[in-house]
Amino acid sequence: MDRFDAMQAFARVVETGSFTKAADTLHMSRTSVTQLVQQLEARLRVRLLNRTTRKVNVTADGAAYYERVLRVLADVDDAETSLSGASASPRGRLRVDVPSPLARMILIPALPAFYARYPDIQLDMGVSDRMVDIIGENVDCVVRGGELTDLSLMARHIGDLQLGVYAAPAYLKLAGLPAHPRELEDTHHRIVGFLWARTGKAVPYAMHSGDESLKVQGRHALAVDDGNAYLAAGLAGLGILWLPDYMARPHRASGELVPLFEDWRLDAMPLYIAFPPNRHVSAKLRVFIEWVAGLMAEHANADKSPA
């Protein structure tokens, strides 16, 4: 038995809750992962995992051992990356999940420069606005907007997105130009609803002007759970949008979207990179986080003036 391989297999089973998922992420067969964990248990003479036909749970001894295994694996990774060649060129597979508009408009166009600097990193990028089970799906990190609700995750605040209210000329031609946000509650106005992954519901938007503050819910004929679809619906004239500046900027410049209520302010949306607790921040994850943070400072922070 290779003890290092066995510890890697055990840690991955704990993190994914499944021998099959652990095998997939390690590019091994399920049988090999099972045998490695069994051999590890035999060597230690303790049961590390409780197995049923439906799920795998870590025992108390297994949980204590897992914490120590993480430190061992982290030390090995640090030892390798501390070498001049390894630290200068982080390598390996990195699984990330990012919002679809952010991927399409900022991250993916910038990837050629990332790969020019880090050619040995393989990115498996999930592009979605869904709620991701970071540990269960063995995702190294996610980029998400809004306040974090899972306080068990480690997170880094990487920017704030300034929001604005917009509508397509086609929509305004049919419904008229609203002079006050309260008019969006009228029956003849429609918004495009965005279904947040945390709740599956559209939420009202807080708006402020001088001493006046209000929350606008609005009525929608269409609600979607994907940022690219949300933008497409607004461009098609299906309703009024609340958009981060980076999403609205090119369409505002082309005249496809018209800004509304410019004397009103919306609270900025915080942007985070979150990753699992107790997960060693490897060199490849560290450089990816720094790269994304740099892009946000350049393209999408709230202190950027609108186009």
C-alpha positions in Angstrom: 0.0 0.0 0.0 1.2 3.5 -0.9 0.4 5.4 2.3 0.3 8.8 0.5 -2.1 7.5 -2.1 -4.2 5.9 0.6 -4.4 9.2 2.6 -5.4 11.1 -0.6 -8.1 8.5 -1.3 -9.4 8.7 2.2 -9.5 12.5 2.3 -11.3 12.7 -1.0 -13.9 10.2 0.1 -14.5 12.3 3.2 -14.8 15.4 1.1 -17.1 14.0 -1.5 -19.1 11.5 0.7 -18.8 8.9 -2.0 -16.2 6.3 -3.1 -17.5 6.7 -6.7 -17.1 10.5 -6.7 -13.7 10.3 -5.0 -12.6 7.8 -7.7 -13.7 10.1 -10.4 -11.8 13.1 -9.1 -8.7 11.1 -8.5 -8.9 9.4 -12.0 -8.9 6.0 -10.4 -11.3 3.1 -10.3 -13.8 2.8 -7.5 -12.3 -0.6 -6.6 -8.8 1.0 -6.2 -10.1 3.7 -3.9 -12.0 1.2 -1.8 -9.0 -1.0 -1.4 -6.7 1.8 -0.5 -9.1 2.9 2.3 -9.6 -0.6 3.5 -5.8 -1.1 3.7 -5.5 2.2 5.6 -8.1 1.1 8.1 -6.3 -2.3 8.5 -3.0 -0.6 9.1 -4.5 1.8 11.6 -6.7 -0.9 13.2 -9.6 1.6 13.4 -12.8 2.1 11.3 -12.5 5.5 9.5 -15.7 5.4 7.6 -19.2 4.0 8.1 -20.6 2.7 4.8 -24.2 2.1 3.9 -25.8 1.4 0.5 -26.7 5.1 0.2 -23.9 7.1 1.7 -20.6 7.2 3.5 -20.1 8.9 6.9 -16.9 9.6 8.6 -16.5 8.1 12.2 -15.2 10.1 15.1 -11.7 8.5 14.7 -11.9 9.2 11.0 -12.7 12.8 11.5 -9.8 13.3 13.8 -7.5 11.4 11.3 -8.8 13.5 8.4 -7.7 16.7 10.1 -4.2 15.3 10.4 -4.2 13.9 6.9 -5.0 17.4 5.5 -1.9 18.8 7.2 0.3 16.0 5.9 -1.0 16.5 2.3 -0.6 20.2 2.6 3.0 19.8 3.8 3.8 17.6 0.9 2.3 20.1 -1.5 4.2 23.0 0.1 7.4 21.0 -0.1 6.9 20.4 -3.8 5.8 24.0 -4.6 8.7 25.5 -2.6 11.1 24.3 -5.2 12.0 27.1 -7.5 10.6 25.4 -10.6 7.3 24.3 -9.0 6.6 27.6 -7.3 7.3 29.5 -10.5 5.0 27.4 -12.5 1.9 26.1 -10.5 0.4 23.0 -12.1 -2.5 20.7 -11.9 -6.3 20.5 -12.2 -8.4 23.2 -10.7 -12.2 22.9 -10.6 -14.0 26.2 -10.3 -17.6 27.5 -10.7 -18.4 31.1 -11.8 -21.5 33.1 -12.8 -22.3 32.8 -16.5 -22.1 36.6 -17.4 -18.8 36.9 -15.5 -17.3 34.0 -17.4 -18.6 35.2 -20.8 -17.7 38.9 -20.4 -14.6 39.0 -18.2 -13.0 35.7 -17.2 -12.9 33.7 -20.5 -11.7 36.6 -22.7 -8.8 37.1 -20.2 -7.8 33.4 -20.1 -5.2 33.5 -22.9 -3.1 35.8 -20.7 -3.6 33.5 -17.7 -2.5 30.5 -19.7 0.5 32.4 -21.0 1.6 32.8 -17.4 0.4 29.5 -16.0 0.5 27.0 -18.9 0.5 23.9 -16.6 -2.8 24.7 -14.8 -5.9 22.8 -16.2 -9.2 24.7 -15.4 -12.4 22.8 -15.3 -14.8 25.7 -15.2 -18.5 25.3 -14.3 -20.4 28.2 -15.7 -23.7 28.7 -13.9 -25.7 30.7 -11.3 -26.8 27.6 -9.4 -26.0 26.7 -5.8 -22.9 24.6 -5.9 -22.1 22.0 -3.2 -18.4 22.8 -3.0 -17.4 19.9 -0.9 -19.8 17.3 -2.3 -18.9 18.2 -5.9 -15.2 18.6 -5.0 -15.0 22.1 -6.4 -11.9 24.0 -5.4 -13.6 27.4 -5.4 -16.6 29.4 -6.6 -17.1 33.0 -7.5 -20.4 34.4 -6.3 -22.2 37.7 -5.9 -24.2 38.7 -2.9 -23.8 38.1 0.8 -22.5 34.7 1.7 -25.0 32.6 3.7 -22.8 29.5 4.2 -20.6 30.7 7.0 -18.7 27.4 7.1 -16.9 28.3 3.9 -13.7 30.3 3.7 -14.1 33.3 1.5 -12.2 36.3 0.1 -14.0 39.5 -0.8 -12.7 40.5 -4.2 -14.8 43.5 -5.2 -18.1 45.2 -5.2 -20.4 45.5 -8.2 -22.3 48.7 -8.8 -25.8 48.2 -10.0 -28.0 50.2 -12.2 -31.6 50.0 -13.6 -32.0 49.6 -17.4 -34.6 48.9 -20.1 -34.5 48.3 -23.8 -35.9 51.1 -26.1 -38.4 48.6 -27.4 -39.8 48.1 -23.8 -39.9 51.9 -23.2 -41.8 52.5 -26.4 -44.5 50.2 -25.3 -44.7 50.9 -21.5 -43.4 54.5 -21.3 -40.5 56.0 -19.5 -41.0 55.6 -15.7 -40.2 58.8 -13.8 -40.0 57.2 -10.3 -39.1 53.7 -9.1 -42.6 53.3 -7.5 -44.1 53.3 -11.0 -42.5 49.8 -11.5 -45.2 48.5 -9.2 -47.9 49.7 -11.6 -49.7 47.0 -13.6 -48.5 48.2 -17.0 -44.8 47.9 -16.1 -42.9 44.6 -16.1 -39.5 43.7 -14.8 -37.4 40.6 -15.7 -37.3 38.5 -12.6 -34.1 36.8 -11.4 -34.5 33.6 -9.4 -31.7 33.5 -6.8 -30.1 30.1 -6.3 -30.3 30.4 -2.5 -34.0 30.9 -2.4 -35.4 30.1 -5.8 -37.2 33.4 -5.6 -36.9 37.0 -7.0 -36.0 39.5 -4.4 -36.8 43.2 -4.1 -34.1 45.8 -4.8 -33.3 48.5 -2.3 -33.0 52.0 -3.9 -32.0 55.3 -2.3 -32.3 59.0 -3.3 -31.5 61.6 -0.7 -33.6 60.8 2.4 -35.9 58.5 0.4 -35.4 54.8 0.4 -37.7 52.1 -0.9 -37.7 48.5 -2.1 -39.0 47.6 -5.6 -40.4 44.1 -6.3 -42.2 44.8 -9.5 -44.2 42.3 -11.6 -42.7 39.9 -14.1 -43.9 37.9 -17.0 -40.6 36.1 -17.1 -38.2 35.0 -14.4 -35.0 33.2 -15.1 -32.1 31.7 -13.0 -29.2 32.5 -15.3 -27.5 35.8 -15.8 -27.0 35.5 -19.5 -30.7 34.6 -20.0 -31.6 37.5 -17.7 -29.7 40.0 -19.9 -31.1 38.5 -23.1 -34.6 38.9 -21.8 -34.1 42.6 -21.1 -32.5 43.2 -24.5 -35.6 41.6 -26.1 -37.8 44.2 -24.4 -39.4 41.8 -21.9 -38.9 44.0 -18.9 -36.7 46.2 -16.8 -33.4 45.0 -15.5 -31.1 45.6 -12.5 -27.6 45.0 -13.8 -24.0 45.3 -12.7 -22.2 48.0 -14.6 -19.9 45.5 -16.3 -22.8 43.7 -17.9 -24.7 46.9 -18.9 -21.7 48.9 -20.2 -21.4 47.6 -23.8 -25.2 47.6 -24.3 -25.6 51.1 -22.9 -22.9 52.3 -25.2 -24.6 50.8 -28.2 -28.0 52.1 -27.3 -29.5 48.7 -26.7 -30.1 49.6 -23.1 -31.3 52.9 -21.6 -30.4 53.8 -18.0 -33.2 54.7 -15.7 -33.4 56.5 -12.3 -29.8 57.8 -12.6 -30.4 60.0 -9.5 -31.1 56.9 -7.5 -28.5 54.7 -5.9 -28.5 51.0 -5.4 -26.4 49.1 -2.8 -23.3 47.6 -4.4 -23.3 43.8 -4.7 -20.3 42.2 -2.9 -18.3 39.6 -4.9 -16.5 36.7 -3.2 -14.4 33.7 -4.0 -15.3 30.9 -1.6 -13.5 27.6 -1.0 -13.9 24.7 1.4 -12.9 25.0 5.0 -9.8 23.0 6.0 -8.8 22.8 2.3 -5.2 23.7 1.8 -4.9 26.7 -0.5 -2.5 25.2 -3.2 -0.3 27.3 -5.4 -2.6 26.8 -8.3 -5.7 28.0 -6.3 -3.8 30.9 -4.9 -2.7 32.2 -8.3 -6.2 31.8 -9.7 -7.7 33.8 -6.8 -5.2 36.6 -7.3 -5.9 36.6 -11.0 -9.7 36.9 -10.6 -9.2 39.6 -7.9 -7.0 41.5 -10.3 -9.6 41.3 -13.1 -12.4 42.5 -10.8 -10.3 45.5 -9.7 -9.8 46.3 -13.4 -13.2 45.7 -14.8 -16.0 45.3 -12.3 -15.5 47.2 -9.1 -18.0 49.7 -7.8 -15.6 52.6 -8.0 -15.5 52.3 -11.8 -17.5 55.1 -13.4 -20.3 53.9 -15.8 -19.9 54.1 -19.5 
